[in-house]
Amino acid sequence: MASFFSSVRQGFGGRSNKGNQQGKGNGQGTPSPTAPYSPSPTSTHSPGVPPIPQSPALSSAMSFEAQQGAESAVSSSSRRPPFFFREEYAGLIVKGNFMTLAAKPKLVEEGEWMAHQVVEQYRLLEQMIDIIKVIDERTGRPICNPDVCPTMSASGHTYTWLDNNKKPIKIPAIQYINLVQKWIVGKINDPSIFPTESPAANATTYASGSLTPISTPQPLGPTNLNAPLSQLSGREWLGKTSGFPESFESDIKSIYRQMMRCYAHIYHGHWLEPFWNVNAYKELNTCFIHFINVGKLFGLLGDKEIEPMQPLVDLWLGMGLLPSAPQTQQKENAPTGSSQQPTLTS
């Protein structure tokens, strides 16, 4: 587990560009893409975009617009599926059981574990986003820019943003992603959503190296004058005993949904350029399969959110890399951990 996180933290510096060597493959037995690459359909001209408000109220103003296009990578039967939906390009940089990375340690409260997982998943996604923000030496512009990606699209789906008047608007993908990143960071850094201190907290170190407090549940009763009325009322929710708010579960599901949209756009818009060309597509696959595994195991993603990437998820299911029925799997690891730890491939 530790080796996996360490490998991702190292970033992608020093990778050679494969753009001039695609006819020779990648040197690891994976064939080089030869069929024309067909990114998801987008309009040919960047739409007029109203100024994006800077108000924090925008944090909850997001909407989804699904458009089934005739060129959809999933539904089209007239051409081969995109490269990332083919088994020869579905490889990972690690071997092992991803359930050991997702399953909650038995001695950790579930709210704490979910907060830890969401923060870790965003950290990994952020590294993938950094790749599409690299300046292309040929154009002097980021790889993902308004001309290349005039809308936030993935397959037949177009994601929209709500303006100040709560009207859905289409904006360039990079602008959408930047706003999502700002929104997620704001959520994670908000102590009312992700509390960092507790009167009875003990620090524990996860395998990823981060420190996260684990709260000891305290008895609530008439003598606890500082206890919120919602806690005294007997209602239960995810993370209640660790001090997480009643809205915590809906907040992390919203964060996960937005991260899913970013992954979908990265695959449909940028798998070939830059991830294939810099030989980083296996790292992308590894981060995404871990993201999907956590999302399915804890019910953070629905079928509608996964739809743009469902063929790849189905492929991994068929290969035995994802559990076929996550709801029946153990959500907890033994305190000593599992011997089936993911390890880096050579």
C-alpha positions as CSV (number, residue, x, y, z in Angstrom):
1,M,0.0,0.0,0.0
2,A,2.7,2.4,1.0
3,S,4.6,1.7,-2.2
4,F,1.6,2.6,-4.3
5,F,1.1,6.0,-2.7
6,S,4.8,6.7,-2.8
7,S,5.0,6.0,-6.5
8,V,2.1,8.4,-7.3
9,R,3.6,11.1,-5.1
10,Q,6.8,11.1,-7.2
11,G,4.8,12.6,-10.1
12,F,5.6,12.2,-13.7
13,G,8.8,14.2,-14.0
14,G,11.5,12.7,-16.2
15,R,9.2,10.7,-18.5
16,S,10.2,10.7,-22.1
17,N,7.6,11.8,-24.7
18,K,6.4,8.9,-26.8
19,G,4.8,11.0,-29.5
20,N,7.5,10.1,-32.1
21,Q,7.7,6.4,-31.1
22,Q,4.1,5.3,-31.2
23,G,4.8,3.0,-34.1
24,K,7.2,1.1,-32.0
25,G,4.9,0.5,-29.0
26,N,5.8,1.4,-25.5
27,G,8.5,-1.2,-24.9
28,Q,6.3,-3.1,-22.4
29,G,4.3,-5.4,-24.8
30,T,1.4,-2.9,-25.2
31,P,0.6,-2.2,-28.8
32,S,0.7,1.4,-30.0
33,P,-2.6,3.0,-30.9
34,T,-3.1,2.9,-34.7
35,A,-6.8,3.7,-35.1
36,P,-7.8,7.4,-35.3
37,Y,-8.5,8.8,-31.9
38,S,-12.0,10.2,-31.5
39,P,-12.4,12.4,-28.4
40,S,-15.9,13.1,-27.1
41,P,-18.0,15.4,-29.3
42,T,-17.9,19.1,-28.5
43,S,-18.9,22.2,-30.3
44,T,-16.4,23.6,-32.7
45,H,-16.6,27.1,-31.3
46,S,-16.1,28.2,-27.8
47,P,-19.5,29.4,-26.4
48,G,-19.9,32.8,-25.0
49,V,-19.4,32.4,-21.3
50,P,-20.9,34.9,-18.8
51,P,-18.5,36.0,-16.1
52,I,-18.1,33.4,-13.4
53,P,-19.1,34.8,-10.0
54,Q,-16.6,34.6,-7.2
55,S,-19.2,34.2,-4.5
56,P,-18.8,31.2,-2.1
57,A,-22.4,30.5,-2.8
58,L,-21.3,28.9,-6.1
59,S,-20.1,25.9,-4.1
60,S,-23.5,24.3,-4.3
61,A,-24.4,25.6,-7.7
62,M,-23.6,22.7,-10.1
63,S,-25.7,20.9,-12.5
64,F,-25.5,18.0,-15.0
65,E,-26.8,18.0,-18.6
66,A,-26.7,14.7,-20.5
67,Q,-26.7,14.8,-24.2
68,Q,-26.7,11.6,-26.2
69,G,-24.6,12.3,-29.3
70,A,-24.5,10.1,-32.4
71,E,-20.7,10.0,-31.9
72,S,-20.9,8.6,-28.4
73,A,-18.0,6.3,-27.7
74,V,-20.2,4.0,-25.7
75,S,-23.1,3.6,-28.0
76,S,-21.4,3.8,-31.4
77,S,-21.2,0.5,-33.2
78,S,-19.6,1.8,-36.4
79,R,-16.1,2.1,-35.1
80,R,-13.8,0.6,-32.5
81,P,-14.2,1.9,-28.9
82,P,-11.7,4.5,-27.6
83,F,-8.3,3.2,-26.6
84,F,-9.0,3.4,-22.9
85,F,-12.0,1.0,-23.3
86,R,-9.7,-1.8,-24.7
87,E,-8.1,-4.5,-22.6
88,E,-4.6,-3.9,-24.0
89,Y,-4.6,-0.4,-22.6
90,A,-6.3,-1.2,-19.2
91,G,-3.1,-2.0,-17.4
92,L,-2.0,-0.7,-14.0
93,I,1.2,0.2,-12.3
94,V,0.5,-2.1,-9.3
95,K,-0.5,-5.7,-8.7
96,G,-2.7,-6.8,-5.8
97,N,-6.1,-6.5,-4.2
98,F,-7.3,-2.9,-4.2
99,M,-9.8,-3.8,-1.5
100,T,-6.9,-3.5,1.0
101,L,-6.6,0.2,0.1
102,A,-10.3,0.8,0.3
103,A,-11.5,-1.3,3.3
104,K,-11.8,0.5,6.6
105,P,-9.5,-0.5,9.4
106,K,-11.6,-2.0,12.1
107,L,-10.5,0.4,14.8
108,V,-11.2,3.5,12.7
109,E,-14.6,5.2,12.8
110,E,-16.3,5.2,9.4
111,G,-16.7,9.0,9.2
112,E,-13.0,9.4,9.8
113,W,-12.1,6.8,7.2
114,M,-14.4,8.4,4.6
115,A,-12.9,11.8,5.2
116,H,-9.5,10.3,4.8
117,Q,-10.4,8.5,1.6
118,V,-12.0,11.6,0.0
119,V,-8.9,13.7,0.8
120,E,-6.6,11.0,-0.6
121,Q,-8.7,10.6,-3.7
122,Y,-8.6,14.3,-4.4
123,R,-4.9,14.4,-3.9
124,L,-4.4,11.6,-6.5
125,L,-6.9,13.3,-8.9
126,E,-5.1,16.6,-8.5
127,Q,-1.9,15.0,-9.8
128,M,-3.7,13.8,-12.9
129,I,-5.2,17.3,-13.5
130,D,-1.7,18.7,-13.2
131,I,-0.8,16.7,-16.3
132,I,-3.4,18.3,-18.5
133,K,-2.3,21.7,-17.3
134,V,1.2,21.3,-18.5
135,I,2.2,23.8,-21.1
136,D,2.5,22.3,-24.6
137,E,5.8,23.5,-26.1
138,R,4.3,23.5,-29.6
139,T,1.5,25.9,-28.7
140,G,2.7,27.7,-25.6
141,R,-0.7,26.9,-24.0
142,P,-1.9,24.3,-21.5
143,I,-2.8,20.9,-23.0
144,C,-6.4,21.4,-21.9
145,N,-7.4,24.8,-23.1
146,P,-10.7,26.5,-24.3
147,D,-9.9,25.9,-27.9
148,V,-9.2,22.2,-27.5
149,C,-12.0,21.6,-24.9
150,P,-14.6,24.3,-25.3
151,T,-17.0,22.4,-23.0
152,M,-16.7,20.1,-20.0
153,S,-17.6,17.0,-21.9
154,A,-17.2,13.2,-21.7
155,S,-18.7,10.9,-24.2
156,G,-22.3,12.0,-24.8
157,H,-22.4,14.0,-21.6
158,T,-21.9,17.7,-21.2
159,Y,-21.5,19.1,-17.6
160,T,-22.7,22.7,-17.0
161,W,-22.2,25.3,-14.3
162,L,-24.8,27.5,-12.7
163,D,-24.3,31.3,-13.0
164,N,-25.4,33.9,-10.5
165,N,-29.0,33.6,-11.8
166,K,-28.8,29.8,-11.4
167,K,-28.9,29.3,-15.1
168,P,-26.9,26.4,-16.5
169,I,-24.1,27.5,-18.7
170,K,-21.5,25.7,-20.8
171,I,-17.9,26.7,-20.0
172,P,-14.5,25.5,-21.2
173,A,-13.4,22.3,-19.5
174,I,-10.3,23.8,-17.9
175,Q,-12.4,26.6,-16.4
176,Y,-14.9,24.0,-15.0
177,I,-12.1,21.9,-13.6
178,N,-10.5,24.9,-11.9
179,L,-13.7,25.9,-10.3
180,V,-14.3,22.3,-9.1
181,Q,-10.8,22.2,-7.6
182,K,-11.4,25.5,-5.8
183,W,-14.8,24.2,-4.6
184,I,-13.4,20.9,-3.3
185,V,-10.5,22.5,-1.5
186,G,-12.9,24.9,0.1
187,K,-15.0,22.0,1.4
188,I,-12.0,20.0,2.7
189,N,-10.6,23.1,4.5
190,D,-13.9,24.0,6.0
191,P,-13.7,22.8,9.7
192,S,-17.5,22.7,9.9
193,I,-17.5,19.9,7.3
194,F,-14.1,18.3,7.8
195,P,-13.4,18.9,11.5
196,T,-9.7,18.6,12.4
197,E,-9.9,18.9,16.2
198,S,-11.9,17.0,18.8
199,P,-11.8,17.2,22.6
200,A,-10.9,13.5,22.8
201,A,-8.9,12.8,19.7
202,N,-6.0,10.5,19.3
203,A,-3.7,10.9,16.2
204,T,-3.1,7.8,14.1
205,T,-0.9,7.4,11.1
206,Y,-2.4,5.8,8.0
207,A,-0.4,3.8,5.5
208,S,-0.4,6.8,3.2
209,G,1.6,8.8,5.8
210,S,-1.1,11.3,6.7
211,L,-2.2,12.1,10.2
212,T,-5.9,12.0,10.9
213,P,-7.5,12.3,14.3
214,I,-9.7,9.4,15.5
215,S,-12.3,10.6,18.0
216,T,-13.4,8.6,21.0
217,P,-17.2,8.6,21.3
218,Q,-18.3,10.5,24.3
219,P,-21.5,9.7,26.2
220,L,-24.2,12.3,25.5
221,G,-26.8,13.2,28.2
222,P,-28.3,16.1,30.1
223,T,-25.0,16.9,31.8
224,N,-23.3,17.5,28.5
225,L,-24.4,21.1,28.0
226,N,-22.3,21.7,25.0
227,A,-23.8,18.8,22.9
228,P,-25.7,20.0,19.9
229,L,-29.5,19.4,20.1
230,S,-29.3,17.2,16.9
231,Q,-26.9,14.8,18.8
232,L,-29.1,14.7,21.8
233,S,-32.2,13.9,19.7
234,G,-31.0,10.4,18.9
235,R,-30.7,10.9,15.1
236,E,-27.8,9.0,13.5
237,W,-25.6,9.9,10.5
238,L,-22.3,9.1,9.0
239,G,-19.4,10.4,11.2
240,K,-21.7,11.6,14.0
241,T,-19.5,10.2,16.8
242,S,-16.4,11.9,15.4
243,G,-18.0,15.3,15.1
244,F,-18.9,15.4,11.4
245,P,-22.1,17.3,10.5
246,E,-25.4,15.8,9.5
247,S,-24.7,16.9,5.9
248,F,-21.3,15.1,5.8
249,E,-22.5,12.2,3.7
250,S,-24.2,14.3,1.1
251,D,-21.1,16.6,1.0
252,I,-18.7,13.8,0.3
253,K,-21.0,12.3,-2.4
254,S,-21.1,15.7,-4.1
255,I,-17.3,15.9,-4.0
256,Y,-17.0,12.4,-5.4
257,R,-19.5,13.2,-8.2
258,Q,-17.4,16.2,-9.3
259,M,-14.2,14.2,-9.2
260,M,-15.9,11.5,-11.3
261,R,-16.7,14.2,-13.9
262,C,-13.0,15.3,-14.0
263,Y,-11.8,11.7,-14.5
264,A,-14.4,11.2,-17.3
265,H,-13.2,14.3,-19.1
266,I,-9.5,13.4,-18.7
267,Y,-10.1,10.0,-20.3
268,H,-12.4,11.1,-23.1
269,G,-10.5,14.3,-23.9
270,H,-6.9,13.6,-23.0
271,W,-6.0,9.9,-22.9
272,L,-4.0,10.1,-26.1
273,E,-2.6,13.6,-25.4
274,P,-0.9,13.7,-23.0
275,F,-1.3,10.4,-21.1
276,W,-0.3,8.0,-23.8
277,N,2.3,10.3,-25.2
278,V,4.1,10.6,-21.9
279,N,3.6,7.0,-21.0
280,A,1.4,7.8,-17.9
281,Y,-1.8,6.1,-18.9
282,K,-1.2,3.2,-16.4
283,E,-0.8,5.7,-13.6
284,L,-4.1,7.3,-14.7
285,N,-5.7,3.8,-14.7
286,T,-4.4,3.0,-11.3
287,C,-5.7,6.2,-9.7
288,F,-9.1,5.7,-11.4
289,I,-9.6,2.1,-10.4
290,H,-8.8,3.0,-6.8
291,F,-11.3,5.9,-7.0
292,I,-14.0,3.6,-8.5
293,N,-13.4,0.9,-6.0
294,V,-13.8,3.2,-3.0
295,G,-16.8,4.9,-4.7
296,K,-18.6,1.6,-5.3
297,L,-17.7,0.0,-2.0
298,F,-19.1,2.9,0.1
299,G,-21.9,3.9,-2.2
300,L,-20.5,7.3,-3.2
301,L,-21.2,6.9,-6.9
302,G,-24.3,5.8,-8.7
303,D,-24.6,4.2,-12.1
304,K,-25.5,7.6,-13.7
305,E,-22.2,9.1,-12.6
306,I,-20.1,6.2,-13.8
307,E,-21.9,5.9,-17.1
308,P,-19.3,7.7,-19.3
309,M,-16.6,5.3,-18.1
310,Q,-18.8,2.2,-17.6
311,P,-17.1,0.1,-20.4
312,L,-13.7,0.5,-18.6
313,V,-15.3,-0.4,-15.2
314,D,-16.9,-3.5,-16.8
315,L,-13.6,-4.5,-18.4
316,W,-11.9,-4.3,-15.0
317,L,-14.8,-6.3,-13.5
318,G,-14.3,-9.0,-16.1
319,M,-10.6,-9.1,-15.4
320,G,-11.2,-9.6,-11.7
321,L,-9.6,-6.3,-10.8
322,L,-12.7,-4.9,-9.2
323,P,-15.1,-7.0,-6.9
324,S,-18.1,-8.1,-8.9
325,A,-20.5,-7.3,-6.0
326,P,-18.9,-4.6,-3.8
327,Q,-21.9,-4.5,-1.5
328,T,-21.2,-8.1,-0.3
329,Q,-17.5,-7.5,0.3
330,Q,-16.0,-6.8,3.7
331,K,-15.8,-3.1,4.2
332,E,-13.3,-3.5,7.0
333,N,-9.7,-4.8,7.2
334,A,-8.4,-6.7,10.2
335,P,-6.3,-4.6,12.6
336,T,-3.2,-6.3,11.3
337,G,-4.0,-5.6,7.7
338,S,-4.0,-8.0,4.7
339,S,-1.1,-9.9,3.2
340,Q,-2.6,-9.1,-0.3
341,Q,-1.0,-5.6,-0.4
342,P,-0.8,-3.9,-3.8
343,T,2.8,-3.8,-5.1
344,L,4.4,-1.9,-7.9
345,T,4.9,-3.7,-11.2
346,S,8.3,-3.8,-12.7
